[in-house]
């Protein structure tokens, strides 16, 4: 993966409601490197795109945020599977636009 594509992926992921920021992993091992720069939280591994995030403390559904990140990233890549990992919650970040889980509709 080139660094320009990694940056587009990072920008899409960071723009999802409920994402506080991208994460470099436990010891900063997740990133894509290019000449003179590094895109933290995005890498290609085994034909898959890996995105690592820190979610806002106000998020009520981590699976909903991870799914929205997966959908946002899928829009800029060519069909490669996308794995989203939530590495942490930032309790200091309140995102009033964070995604709510889908509510079940009335049963017929």
Biopython code that builds the backbone (N, CA, C, O; Angstrom):
import numpy as np
from Bio.PDB.StructureBuilder import StructureBuilder

atoms = [
    (1, "UNK", "N", (0.853, -1.168, 0.000)),
    (1, "UNK", "CA", (0.000, 0.000, 0.000)),
    (1, "UNK", "C", (0.900, 1.232, 0.000)),
    (1, "UNK", "O", (1.867, 1.313, 0.757)),
    (2, "UNK", "N", (0.568, 2.177, -0.853)),
    (2, "UNK", "CA", (1.359, 3.408, -0.864)),
    (2, "UNK", "C", (0.844, 4.377, 0.201)),
    (2, "UNK", "O", (-0.279, 4.257, 0.690)),
    (3, "UNK", "N", (1.689, 5.323, 0.537)),
    (3, "UNK", "CA", (1.386, 6.230, 1.644)),
    (3, "UNK", "C", (0.208, 7.163, 1.323)),
    (3, "UNK", "O", (-0.503, 7.591, 2.232)),
    (4, "UNK", "N", (0.001, 7.478, 0.051)),
    (4, "UNK", "CA", (-1.134, 8.334, -0.321)),
    (4, "UNK", "C", (-2.462, 7.621, -0.080)),
    (4, "UNK", "O", (-3.406, 8.220, 0.435)),
    (5, "UNK", "N", (-2.534, 6.343, -0.450)),
    (5, "UNK", "CA", (-3.751, 5.573, -0.195)),
    (5, "UNK", "C", (-3.956, 5.410, 1.304)),
    (5, "UNK", "O", (-5.078, 5.535, 1.795)),
    (6, "UNK", "N", (-2.892, 5.133, 2.027)),
    (6, "UNK", "CA", (-2.999, 5.007, 3.487)),
    (6, "UNK", "C", (-3.527, 6.295, 4.105)),
    (6, "UNK", "O", (-4.319, 6.244, 5.046)),
    (7, "UNK", "N", (-3.107, 7.442, 3.597)),
    (7, "UNK", "CA", (-3.582, 8.715, 4.131)),
    (7, "UNK", "C", (-5.064, 8.923, 3.827)),
    (7, "UNK", "O", (-5.803, 9.432, 4.670)),
    (8, "UNK", "N", (-5.504, 8.533, 2.630)),
    (8, "UNK", "CA", (-6.935, 8.638, 2.298)),
    (8, "UNK", "C", (-7.764, 7.738, 3.224)),
    (8, "UNK", "O", (-8.834, 8.128, 3.690)),
    (9, "UNK", "N", (-7.253, 6.534, 3.482)),
    (9, "UNK", "CA", (-7.934, 5.619, 4.393)),
    (9, "UNK", "C", (-7.999, 6.225, 5.796)),
    (9, "UNK", "O", (-9.048, 6.204, 6.439)),
    (10, "UNK", "N", (-6.882, 6.758, 6.261)),
    (10, "UNK", "CA", (-6.832, 7.369, 7.595)),
    (10, "UNK", "C", (-7.800, 8.541, 7.692)),
    (10, "UNK", "O", (-8.498, 8.689, 8.696)),
    (11, "UNK", "N", (-7.845, 9.366, 6.665)),
    (11, "UNK", "CA", (-8.757, 10.516, 6.669)),
    (11, "UNK", "C", (-10.215, 10.068, 6.731)),
    (11, "UNK", "O", (-11.017, 10.649, 7.462)),
    (12, "UNK", "N", (-10.556, 9.034, 5.962)),
    (12, "UNK", "CA", (-11.936, 8.523, 5.976)),
    (12, "UNK", "C", (-12.283, 7.965, 7.346)),
    (12, "UNK", "O", (-13.356, 8.242, 7.881)),
    (13, "UNK", "N", (-11.371, 7.175, 7.919)),
    (13, "UNK", "CA", (-11.621, 6.564, 9.227)),
    (13, "UNK", "C", (-11.748, 7.627, 10.313)),
    (13, "UNK", "O", (-12.640, 7.548, 11.157)),
    (14, "UNK", "N", (-10.869, 8.610, 10.296)),
    (14, "UNK", "CA", (-10.884, 9.655, 11.322)),
    (14, "UNK", "C", (-12.140, 10.514, 11.241)),
    (14, "UNK", "O", (-12.533, 11.124, 12.235)),
    (15, "UNK", "N", (-12.770, 10.570, 10.080)),
    (15, "UNK", "CA", (-13.968, 11.374, 9.899)),
    (15, "UNK", "C", (-15.258, 10.707, 10.345)),
    (15, "UNK", "O", (-16.320, 11.327, 10.311)),
    (16, "UNK", "N", (-15.178, 9.462, 10.757)),
    (16, "UNK", "CA", (-16.384, 8.736, 11.190)),
    (16, "UNK", "C", (-16.786, 9.218, 12.586)),
    (16, "UNK", "O", (-15.935, 9.305, 13.471)),
    (17, "UNK", "N", (-18.059, 9.530, 12.794)),
    (17, "UNK", "CA", (-18.504, 9.921, 14.130)),
    (17, "UNK", "C", (-18.171, 8.840, 15.153)),
    (17, "UNK", "O", (-18.403, 7.653, 14.924)),
    (18, "UNK", "N", (-17.630, 9.272, 16.273)),
    (18, "UNK", "CA", (-17.265, 8.341, 17.327)),
    (18, "UNK", "C", (-15.799, 7.961, 17.335)),
    (18, "UNK", "O", (-15.332, 7.324, 18.279)),
    (19, "UNK", "N", (-15.062, 8.342, 16.293)),
    (19, "UNK", "CA", (-13.623, 8.066, 16.248)),
    (19, "UNK", "C", (-12.891, 9.272, 16.812)),
    (19, "UNK", "O", (-12.980, 10.372, 16.266)),
    (20, "UNK", "N", (-12.166, 9.064, 17.907)),
    (20, "UNK", "CA", (-11.385, 10.147, 18.504)),
    (20, "UNK", "C", (-10.111, 10.385, 17.708)),
    (20, "UNK", "O", (-9.714, 11.527, 17.477)),
    (21, "UNK", "N", (-9.469, 9.286, 17.287)),
    (21, "UNK", "CA", (-8.232, 9.361, 16.503)),
    (21, "UNK", "C", (-7.842, 7.954, 16.091)),
    (21, "UNK", "O", (-8.429, 6.978, 16.557)),
    (22, "UNK", "N", (-6.851, 7.851, 15.217)),
    (22, "UNK", "CA", (-6.310, 6.555, 14.858)),
    (22, "UNK", "C", (-5.256, 6.156, 15.884)),
    (22, "UNK", "O", (-4.700, 7.004, 16.582)),
    (23, "UNK", "N", (-4.990, 4.864, 15.965)),
    (23, "UNK", "CA", (-4.048, 4.328, 16.946)),
    (23, "UNK", "C", (-2.922, 3.595, 16.234)),
    (23, "UNK", "O", (-3.140, 2.915, 15.232)),
    (24, "UNK", "N", (-1.748, 3.739, 16.752)),
    (24, "UNK", "CA", (-0.598, 3.018, 16.215)),
    (24, "UNK", "C", (-0.445, 1.629, 16.784)),
    (24, "UNK", "O", (0.537, 0.948, 16.488)),
    (25, "UNK", "N", (-1.389, 1.191, 17.593)),
    (25, "UNK", "CA", (-1.283, -0.123, 18.214)),
    (25, "UNK", "C", (-0.650, -0.014, 19.589)),
    (25, "UNK", "O", (-0.400, 1.086, 20.080)),
    (26, "UNK", "N", (-0.396, -1.143, 20.200)),
    (26, "UNK", "CA", (0.103, -1.190, 21.572)),
    (26, "UNK", "C", (1.443, -0.474, 21.711)),
    (26, "UNK", "O", (1.640, 0.304, 22.644)),
    (27, "UNK", "N", (2.352, -0.730, 20.797)),
    (27, "UNK", "CA", (3.683, -0.107, 20.870)),
    (27, "UNK", "C", (3.999, 0.703, 19.613)),
    (27, "UNK", "O", (5.166, 0.902, 19.276)),
    (28, "UNK", "N", (2.966, 1.166, 18.929)),
    (28, "UNK", "CA", (3.176, 2.000, 17.748)),
    (28, "UNK", "C", (3.578, 1.230, 16.510)),
    (28, "UNK", "O", (4.179, 1.792, 15.594)),
    (29, "UNK", "N", (3.252, -0.053, 16.473)),
    (29, "UNK", "CA", (3.695, -0.902, 15.368)),
    (29, "UNK", "C", (2.821, -0.820, 14.119)),
    (29, "UNK", "O", (3.202, -1.349, 13.075)),
    (30, "UNK", "N", (1.675, -0.178, 14.200)),
    (30, "UNK", "CA", (0.751, -0.145, 13.070)),
    (30, "UNK", "C", (0.873, 1.193, 12.352)),
    (30, "UNK", "O", (0.563, 2.246, 12.909)),
    (31, "UNK", "N", (1.323, 1.132, 11.121)),
    (31, "UNK", "CA", (1.455, 2.336, 10.314)),
    (31, "UNK", "C", (1.924, 1.981, 8.918)),
    (31, "UNK", "O", (2.386, 0.870, 8.656)),
    (32, "UNK", "N", (1.795, 2.937, 8.045)),
    (32, "UNK", "CA", (2.291, 2.804, 6.675)),
    (32, "UNK", "C", (3.352, 3.873, 6.481)),
    (32, "UNK", "O", (3.147, 5.041, 6.813)),
    (33, "UNK", "N", (4.487, 3.457, 5.937)),
    (33, "UNK", "CA", (5.629, 4.354, 5.793)),
    (33, "UNK", "C", (5.829, 4.754, 4.345)),
    (33, "UNK", "O", (5.646, 3.954, 3.428)),
    (34, "UNK", "N", (6.206, 6.004, 4.160)),
    (34, "UNK", "CA", (6.546, 6.531, 2.848)),
    (34, "UNK", "C", (7.737, 7.447, 3.006)),
    (34, "UNK", "O", (8.232, 7.633, 4.118)),
    (35, "UNK", "N", (8.204, 8.018, 1.919)),
    (35, "UNK", "CA", (9.367, 8.909, 2.002)),
    (35, "UNK", "C", (9.092, 10.081, 2.945)),
    (35, "UNK", "O", (8.284, 10.957, 2.637)),
    (36, "UNK", "N", (9.760, 10.088, 4.079)),
    (36, "UNK", "CA", (9.667, 11.206, 5.010)),
    (36, "UNK", "C", (8.393, 11.299, 5.817)),
    (36, "UNK", "O", (8.164, 12.312, 6.478)),
    (37, "UNK", "N", (7.548, 10.268, 5.787)),
    (37, "UNK", "CA", (6.324, 10.353, 6.572)),
    (37, "UNK", "C", (5.794, 8.977, 6.950)),
    (37, "UNK", "O", (6.182, 7.957, 6.380)),
    (38, "UNK", "N", (4.908, 8.983, 7.914)),
    (38, "UNK", "CA", (4.269, 7.765, 8.419)),
    (38, "UNK", "C", (2.796, 8.060, 8.651)),
    (38, "UNK", "O", (2.446, 9.091, 9.224)),
    (39, "UNK", "N", (1.938, 7.157, 8.205)),
    (39, "UNK", "CA", (0.506, 7.270, 8.456)),
    (39, "UNK", "C", (0.184, 6.260, 9.554)),
    (39, "UNK", "O", (0.219, 5.048, 9.338)),
    (40, "UNK", "N", (-0.129, 6.787, 10.729)),
    (40, "UNK", "CA", (-0.389, 5.942, 11.888)),
    (40, "UNK", "C", (-1.759, 5.301, 11.815)),
    (40, "UNK", "O", (-2.731, 5.933, 11.404)),
    (41, "UNK", "N", (-1.832, 4.018, 12.222)),
    (41, "UNK", "CA", (-3.111, 3.341, 12.364)),
    (41, "UNK", "C", (-3.630, 2.641, 11.135)),
    (41, "UNK", "O", (-4.731, 2.090, 11.163)),
    (42, "UNK", "N", (-2.863, 2.643, 10.043)),
    (42, "UNK", "CA", (-3.298, 1.993, 8.803)),
    (42, "UNK", "C", (-2.141, 1.161, 8.267)),
    (42, "UNK", "O", (-1.014, 1.642, 8.156)),
    (43, "UNK", "N", (-2.436, -0.098, 7.936)),
    (43, "UNK", "CA", (-1.427, -0.914, 7.261)),
    (43, "UNK", "C", (-2.116, -2.012, 6.473)),
    (43, "UNK", "O", (-3.271, -2.362, 6.719)),
    (44, "UNK", "N", (-1.369, -2.540, 5.521)),
    (44, "UNK", "CA", (-1.840, -3.685, 4.748)),
    (44, "UNK", "C", (-1.082, -4.900, 5.253)),
    (44, "UNK", "O", (0.136, -4.863, 5.426)),
    (45, "UNK", "N", (-1.813, -5.968, 5.484)),
    (45, "UNK", "CA", (-1.202, -7.181, 5.998)),
    (45, "UNK", "C", (-1.939, -8.386, 5.433)),
    (45, "UNK", "O", (-3.138, -8.549, 5.662)),
    (46, "UNK", "N", (-1.235, -9.216, 4.708)),
    (46, "UNK", "CA", (-1.851, -10.431, 4.172)),
    (46, "UNK", "C", (-3.021, -10.178, 3.248)),
    (46, "UNK", "O", (-3.981, -10.949, 3.246)),
    (47, "UNK", "N", (-2.965, -9.113, 2.460)),
    (47, "UNK", "CA", (-4.054, -8.795, 1.543)),
    (47, "UNK", "C", (-5.244, -8.117, 2.193)),
    (47, "UNK", "O", (-6.256, -7.875, 1.535)),
    (48, "UNK", "N", (-5.137, -7.809, 3.476)),
    (48, "UNK", "CA", (-6.197, -7.123, 4.214)),
    (48, "UNK", "C", (-5.714, -5.737, 4.611)),
    (48, "UNK", "O", (-4.518, -5.505, 4.790)),
    (49, "UNK", "N", (-6.662, -4.825, 4.745)),
    (49, "UNK", "CA", (-6.362, -3.496, 5.258)),
    (49, "UNK", "C", (-6.727, -3.492, 6.734)),
    (49, "UNK", "O", (-7.833, -3.877, 7.114)),
    (50, "UNK", "N", (-5.792, -3.056, 7.555)),
    (50, "UNK", "CA", (-6.008, -2.991, 9.001)),
    (50, "UNK", "C", (-6.084, -1.526, 9.413)),
    (50, "UNK", "O", (-5.210, -0.726, 9.080)),
    (51, "UNK", "N", (-7.142, -1.190, 10.142)),
    (51, "UNK", "CA", (-7.325, 0.166, 10.655)),
    (51, "UNK", "C", (-7.517, 0.056, 12.157)),
    (51, "UNK", "O", (-8.357, -0.713, 12.626)),
    (52, "UNK", "N", (-6.741, 0.821, 12.909)),
    (52, "UNK", "CA", (-6.836, 0.806, 14.378)),
    (52, "UNK", "C", (-7.271, 2.182, 14.848)),
    (52, "UNK", "O", (-6.711, 3.202, 14.445)),
    (53, "UNK", "N", (-8.294, 2.192, 15.719)),
    (53, "UNK", "CA", (-8.850, 3.460, 16.179)),
    (53, "UNK", "C", (-8.907, 3.525, 17.699)),
    (53, "UNK", "O", (-8.840, 2.516, 18.400)),
    (54, "UNK", "N", (-9.033, 4.752, 18.171)),
    (54, "UNK", "CA", (-9.407, 5.047, 19.549)),
    (54, "UNK", "C", (-10.790, 5.686, 19.449)),
    (54, "UNK", "O", (-10.974, 6.678, 18.744)),
    (55, "UNK", "N", (-11.748, 5.119, 20.151)),
    (55, "UNK", "CA", (-13.125, 5.620, 20.089)),
    (55, "UNK", "C", (-13.350, 6.698, 21.143)),
    (55, "UNK", "O", (-12.703, 6.710, 22.190)),
    (56, "UNK", "N", (-14.273, 7.595, 20.847)),
    (56, "UNK", "CA", (-14.667, 8.629, 21.803)),
    (56, "UNK", "C", (-15.362, 7.975, 22.988)),
    (56, "UNK", "O", (-16.045, 6.962, 22.837)),
    (57, "UNK", "N", (-15.187, 8.554, 24.152)),
    (57, "UNK", "CA", (-15.789, 8.011, 25.364)),
    (57, "UNK", "C", (-17.299, 8.033, 25.354)),
    (57, "UNK", "O", (-17.930, 7.321, 26.135)),
    (58, "UNK", "N", (-17.894, 8.832, 24.490)),
    (58, "UNK", "CA", (-19.351, 8.936, 24.428)),
    (58, "UNK", "C", (-19.994, 7.890, 23.530)),
    (58, "UNK", "O", (-21.220, 7.856, 23.417)),
    (59, "UNK", "N", (-19.218, 7.051, 22.900)),
    (59, "UNK", "CA", (-19.754, 6.050, 21.984)),
    (59, "UNK", "C", (-20.592, 5.038, 22.754)),
    (59, "UNK", "O", (-20.165, 4.526, 23.789)),
    (60, "UNK", "N", (-21.772, 4.757, 22.250)),
    (60, "UNK", "CA", (-22.650, 3.794, 22.911)),
    (60, "UNK", "C", (-22.556, 2.401, 22.286)),
    (60, "UNK", "O", (-22.989, 1.420, 22.890)),
    (61, "UNK", "N", (-21.995, 2.311, 21.087)),
    (61, "UNK", "CA", (-21.875, 1.009, 20.424)),
    (61, "UNK", "C", (-20.561, 0.947, 19.644)),
    (61, "UNK", "O", (-20.437, 1.527, 18.565)),
    (62, "UNK", "N", (-19.602, 0.247, 20.197)),
    (62, "UNK", "CA", (-18.328, 0.083, 19.491)),
    (62, "UNK", "C", (-18.487, -0.677, 18.180)),
    (62, "UNK", "O", (-17.842, -0.317, 17.196)),
    (63, "UNK", "N", (-19.324, -1.721, 18.127)),
    (63, "UNK", "CA", (-19.519, -2.396, 16.842)),
    (63, "UNK", "C", (-20.091, -1.477, 15.762)),
    (63, "UNK", "O", (-19.732, -1.609, 14.592)),
    (64, "UNK", "N", (-20.969, -0.556, 16.134)),
    (64, "UNK", "CA", (-21.536, 0.375, 15.151)),
    (64, "UNK", "C", (-20.455, 1.302, 14.609)),
    (64, "UNK", "O", (-20.420, 1.572, 13.409)),
    (65, "UNK", "N", (-19.575, 1.790, 15.477)),
    (65, "UNK", "CA", (-18.490, 2.668, 15.027)),
    (65, "UNK", "C", (-17.524, 1.886, 14.148)),
    (65, "UNK", "O", (-17.125, 2.371, 13.089)),
    (66, "UNK", "N", (-17.145, 0.688, 14.569)),
    (66, "UNK", "CA", (-16.226, -0.133, 13.771)),
    (66, "UNK", "C", (-16.828, -0.438, 12.403)),
    (66, "UNK", "O", (-16.123, -0.400, 11.394)),
    (67, "UNK", "N", (-18.114, -0.738, 12.360)),
    (67, "UNK", "CA", (-18.784, -0.998, 11.082)),
    (67, "UNK", "C", (-18.814, 0.224, 10.187)),
    (67, "UNK", "O", (-18.646, 0.112, 8.973)),
    (68, "UNK", "N", (-19.027, 1.390, 10.777)),
    (68, "UNK", "CA", (-19.036, 2.629, 9.988)),
    (68, "UNK", "C", (-17.638, 2.929, 9.448)),
    (68, "UNK", "O", (-17.499, 3.408, 8.322)),
    (69, "UNK", "N", (-16.609, 2.653, 10.238)),
    (69, "UNK", "CA", (-15.232, 2.828, 9.757)),
    (69, "UNK", "C", (-14.976, 1.863, 8.600)),
    (69, "UNK", "O", (-14.412, 2.253, 7.578)),
    (70, "UNK", "N", (-15.385, 0.618, 8.760)),
    (70, "UNK", "CA", (-15.200, -0.383, 7.703)),
    (70, "UNK", "C", (-15.879, 0.078, 6.412)),
    (70, "UNK", "O", (-15.290, -0.022, 5.335)),
    (71, "UNK", "N", (-17.103, 0.577, 6.509)),
    (71, "UNK", "CA", (-17.822, 1.048, 5.325)),
    (71, "UNK", "C", (-17.143, 2.252, 4.691)),
    (71, "UNK", "O", (-17.046, 2.339, 3.467)),
    (72, "UNK", "N", (-16.670, 3.190, 5.524)),
    (72, "UNK", "CA", (-16.007, 4.391, 4.999)),
    (72, "UNK", "C", (-14.717, 4.039, 4.277)),
    (72, "UNK", "O", (-14.408, 4.611, 3.232)),
    (73, "UNK", "N", (-13.971, 3.106, 4.828)),
    (73, "UNK", "CA", (-12.695, 2.704, 4.223)),
    (73, "UNK", "C", (-12.931, 1.899, 2.953)),
    (73, "UNK", "O", (-12.204, 2.061, 1.973)),
    (74, "UNK", "N", (-13.940, 1.035, 2.961)),
    (74, "UNK", "CA", (-14.232, 0.208, 1.784)),
    (74, "UNK", "C", (-14.513, 1.056, 0.552)),
    (74, "UNK", "O", (-14.302, 0.608, -0.575)),
    (75, "UNK", "N", (-14.987, 2.272, 0.764)),
    (75, "UNK", "CA", (-15.307, 3.160, -0.355)),
    (75, "UNK", "C", (-14.064, 3.646, -1.106)),
    (75, "UNK", "O", (-14.188, 4.139, -2.228)),
    (76, "UNK", "N", (-12.877, 3.522, -0.522)),
    (76, "UNK", "CA", (-11.671, 4.031, -1.185)),
    (76, "UNK", "C", (-10.658, 2.945, -1.532)),
    (76, "UNK", "O", (-9.577, 3.252, -2.034)),
    (77, "UNK", "N", (-10.990, 1.679, -1.272)),
    (77, "UNK", "CA", (-10.080, 0.594, -1.642)),
    (77, "UNK", "C", (-10.769, -0.338, -2.623)),
    (77, "UNK", "O", (-11.989, -0.309, -2.782)),
    (78, "UNK", "N", (-9.976, -1.155, -3.268)),
    (78, "UNK", "CA", (-10.509, -2.047, -4.298)),
    (78, "UNK", "C", (-10.827, -3.430, -3.760)),
    (78, "UNK", "O", (-10.139, -4.399, -4.079)),
    (79, "UNK", "N", (-11.862, -3.523, -2.951)),
    (79, "UNK", "CA", (-12.373, -4.812, -2.543)),
    (79, "UNK", "C", (-11.565, -5.608, -1.535)),
    (79, "UNK", "O", (-11.959, -6.727, -1.204)),
    (80, "UNK", "N", (-10.466, -5.093, -1.037)),
    (80, "UNK", "CA", (-9.704, -5.826, -0.019)),
    (80, "UNK", "C", (-10.509, -5.856, 1.273)),
    (80, "UNK", "O", (-11.177, -4.876, 1.604)),
    (81, "UNK", "N", (-10.458, -6.952, 2.002)),
    (81, "UNK", "CA", (-11.143, -7.000, 3.292)),
    (81, "UNK", "C", (-10.570, -5.951, 4.244)),
    (81, "UNK", "O", (-9.376, -5.655, 4.207)),
    (82, "UNK", "N", (-11.422, -5.397, 5.088)),
    (82, "UNK", "CA", (-11.007, -4.362, 6.041)),
    (82, "UNK", "C", (-11.247, -4.888, 7.457)),
    (82, "UNK", "O", (-12.360, -5.282, 7.805)),
    (83, "UNK", "N", (-10.198, -4.888, 8.258)),
    (83, "UNK", "CA", (-10.307, -5.241, 9.676)),
    (83, "UNK", "C", (-10.160, -3.964, 10.485)),
    (83, "UNK", "O", (-9.194, -3.219, 10.316)),
    (84, "UNK", "N", (-11.119, -3.714, 11.362)),
    (84, "UNK", "CA", (-11.086, -2.534, 12.227)),
    (84, "UNK", "C", (-10.920, -3.004, 13.660)),
    (84, "UNK", "O", (-11.663, -3.865, 14.131)),
    (85, "UNK", "N", (-9.938, -2.433, 14.354)),
    (85, "UNK", "CA", (-9.675, -2.758, 15.745)),
    (85, "UNK", "C", (-9.875, -1.503, 16.583)),
    (85, "UNK", "O", (-9.364, -0.435, 16.247)),
    (86, "UNK", "N", (-10.617, -1.637, 17.669)),
    (86, "UNK", "CA", (-10.771, -0.540, 18.619)),
    (86, "UNK", "C", (-9.750, -0.790, 19.722)),
    (86, "UNK", "O", (-9.927, -1.675, 20.558)),
    (87, "UNK", "N", (-8.681, -0.002, 19.714)),
    (87, "UNK", "CA", (-7.597, -0.200, 20.675)),
    (87, "UNK", "C", (-7.880, 0.408, 22.034)),
    (87, "UNK", "O", (-7.354, -0.058, 23.045)),
    (88, "UNK", "N", (-8.704, 1.445, 22.072)),
    (88, "UNK", "CA", (-8.907, 2.130, 23.345)),
    (88, "UNK", "C", (-10.128, 3.037, 23.251)),
    (88, "UNK", "O", (-10.662, 3.276, 22.168)),
    (89, "UNK", "N", (-10.553, 3.531, 24.393)),
    (89, "UNK", "CA", (-11.576, 4.573, 24.501)),
    (89, "UNK", "C", (-10.910, 5.800, 25.102)),
    (89, "UNK", "O", (-10.123, 5.682, 26.041)),
    (90, "UNK", "N", (-11.212, 6.957, 24.577)),
    (90, "UNK", "CA", (-10.723, 8.204, 25.161)),
    (90, "UNK", "C", (-11.892, 8.849, 25.892)),
    (90, "UNK", "O", (-12.764, 9.463, 25.277)),
    (91, "UNK", "N", (-11.897, 8.701, 27.196)),
    (91, "UNK", "CA", (-13.019, 9.193, 27.995)),
    (91, "UNK", "C", (-13.079, 10.717, 28.048)),
    (91, "UNK", "O", (-14.077, 11.281, 28.498)),
    (92, "UNK", "N", (-12.038, 11.376, 27.602)),
    (92, "UNK", "CA", (-12.020, 12.834, 27.571)),
    (92, "UNK", "C", (-12.686, 13.390, 26.313)),
    (92, "UNK", "O", (-12.962, 14.587, 26.239)),
    (93, "UNK", "N", (-12.945, 12.541, 25.335)),
    (93, "UNK", "CA", (-13.546, 12.984, 24.068)),
    (93, "UNK", "C", (-15.033, 12.671, 24.083)),
    (93, "UNK", "O", (-15.442, 11.519, 24.227)),
    (94, "UNK", "N", (-15.823, 13.706, 23.933)),
    (94, "UNK", "CA", (-17.274, 13.578, 23.831)),
    (94, "UNK", "C", (-17.657, 13.950, 22.406)),
    (94, "UNK", "O", (-17.457, 15.087, 21.976)),
    (95, "UNK", "N", (-18.200, 13.001, 21.689)),
    (95, "UNK", "CA", (-18.617, 13.225, 20.309)),
    (95, "UNK", "C", (-20.138, 13.164, 20.275)),
    (95, "UNK", "O", (-20.727, 12.086, 20.363)),
    (96, "UNK", "N", (-20.760, 14.314, 20.149)),
    (96, "UNK", "CA", (-22.214, 14.371, 20.149)),
    (96, "UNK", "C", (-22.837, 13.772, 18.898)),
    (96, "UNK", "O", (-24.047, 13.555, 18.840)),
    (97, "UNK", "N", (-21.997, 13.505, 17.888)),
    (97, "UNK", "CA", (-22.491, 12.916, 16.654)),
    (97, "UNK", "C", (-22.166, 11.428, 16.557)),
    (97, "UNK", "O", (-22.328, 10.819, 15.500)),
    (98, "UNK", "N", (-21.706, 10.847, 17.664)),
    (98, "UNK", "CA", (-21.353, 9.423, 17.665)),
    (98, "UNK", "C", (-22.561, 8.586, 17.265)),
    (98, "UNK", "O", (-23.705, 8.914, 17.580)),
    (99, "UNK", "N", (-22.277, 7.521, 16.577)),
    (99, "UNK", "CA", (-23.338, 6.668, 16.053)),
    (99, "UNK", "C", (-24.064, 5.921, 17.155)),
    (99, "UNK", "O", (-23.448, 5.402, 18.087)),
    (100, "UNK", "N", (-25.347, 5.876, 17.039)),
    (100, "UNK", "CA", (-26.183, 5.104, 17.958)),
    (100, "UNK", "C", (-26.399, 3.726, 17.342)),
    (100, "UNK", "O", (-26.459, 3.604, 16.119)),
    (101, "UNK", "N", (-26.517, 2.697, 18.157)),
    (101, "UNK", "CA", (-26.818, 1.376, 17.585)),
    (101, "UNK", "C", (-28.198, 1.377, 16.969)),
    (101, "UNK", "O", (-29.084, 2.115, 17.401)),
    (102, "UNK", "N", (-28.374, 0.552, 15.966)),
    (102, "UNK", "CA", (-29.675, 0.443, 15.317)),
    (102, "UNK", "C", (-30.703, -0.090, 16.314)),
    (102, "UNK", "O", (-30.437, -1.049, 17.040)),
    (103, "UNK", "N", (-31.842, 0.519, 16.341)),
    (103, "UNK", "CA", (-32.912, 0.094, 17.222)),
    (103, "UNK", "C", (-33.810, -0.874, 16.452)),
    (103, "UNK", "O", (-34.130, -0.633, 15.288)),
    (104, "UNK", "N", (-34.210, -1.949, 17.087)),
    (104, "UNK", "CA", (-35.110, -2.878, 16.381)),
    (104, "UNK", "C", (-36.447, -2.196, 16.114)),
    (104, "UNK", "O", (-36.978, -1.479, 16.962)),
    (105, "UNK", "N", (-36.966, -2.428, 14.946)),
    (105, "UNK", "CA", (-38.248, -1.860, 14.578)),
    (105, "UNK", "C", (-39.402, -2.672, 15.143)),
    (105, "UNK", "O", (-39.188, -3.732, 15.731)),
    (106, "UNK", "N", (-40.610, -2.188, 14.969)),
    (106, "UNK", "CA", (-41.767, -2.928, 15.477)),
    (106, "UNK", "C", (-41.893, -4.263, 14.740)),
    (106, "UNK", "O", (-41.650, -4.356, 13.536)),
    (107, "UNK", "N", (-42.268, -5.261, 15.473)),
    (107, "UNK", "CA", (-42.453, -6.588, 14.892)),
    (107, "UNK", "C", (-43.869, -6.692, 14.310)),
    (107, "UNK", "O", (-44.838, -6.270, 14.941)),
    (108, "UNK", "N", (-43.977, -7.254, 13.110)),
    (108, "UNK", "CA", (-45.318, -7.394, 12.491)),
    (108, "UNK", "C", (-46.181, -8.391, 13.196)),
    (108, "UNK", "O", (-47.323, -8.613, 12.793)),
]
sb = StructureBuilder()
sb.init_structure("model")
sb.init_model(0)
sb.init_chain("A")
sb.init_seg("    ")
for serial, (resi, resn, name, xyz) in enumerate(atoms, 1):
    if name == "N":
        sb.init_residue(resn, " ", resi, " ")
    sb.init_atom(name, np.array(xyz, "f"), 0.0, 1.0, " ", f" {name:<3s}", serial, name[0])
structure = sb.get_structure()
